[in-house]
Amino acid sequence: MGGRRAHRDVYQWRPRIVMIPRFGMMVTRDGARSGLILPGRYLVRKSRTMGQMMYRRT
């Protein structure tokens, strides 16, 4: 039962600090785009449809 809950939690937005630039999916008002994620504070969650991490500025 605990494993299922942990599995669902990856799809919730969580705060994260990015220290090293990386490529990923950035969510903006205009939609999602792939690109360079620069160091800073982000909200991060796993995408249900694409299966990769999605980043959003806080």
Sequence and secondary structure as in RCSB ss.txt:
>XXXX:A:sequence
MGGRRAHRDVYQWRPRIVMIPRFGMMVTRDGARSGLILPGRYLVRKSRTMGQMMYRRT
>XXXX:A:secstr
 HHHHHHHHTTS EEEEE S EEEEEEETTEEEEEEE SEEEEEEE TTT SEEEEE 
